[in-house]
């Protein structure tokens, strides 16, 4: 019998999905950020389309920065995730979502905060 292996990230994404699924829809939309729907790493053979051109609106404050939109992977196809503003975190930096070609496969690495 094979024991399933879970990484901390996958477990936390699953727990967040369970919690969000138990909340009323109106509460979820009012209290969650884009991070609640974070994607995991993906490996596929289908090249993502070229990035879309986005019109970047005026920042809500000097502490906000623009996170560029990107092609995610959902339902067996590429789906566009629009850009958004995030609030800066002292001592942290943002790494944008990206696709890298490794051999003949495309690897998606979701955006994330790092120190």
Steps between C-alpha positions, in 0.01 A plus 500: 500500500638837400497781757405837347764766535398858566720805487421780749395727209256245357354432843452872567334553160264209567416628849432848359272347236308308767461810715394714204254235386330508841448878499202679346585632154450866592740469793766338283493774239517771765782355708740315269786618285647353183739299719210283618480362146874452453606249239748220547789416272390347170690302236345467152603468134282787374673836463315790666369779273679834487422720803207736456552874499348643816408858576636563847270724705626760744629343822268529801793627710878537499524166686337307214684338208374335183509121464487418128234270358603157375373188328405241760390142439148386592254253355757361257569834334678832546288763673589866541539628856482881490755722672426664831643726766657357815613683813874497565621290791797636693800268466338299219524501120262366236596241238268516196323193364688352206521216248837341420573249224693203638579249227170456317275589794378833632525555877281758672626660819237706685579847632603511863650710777857437617746658742 
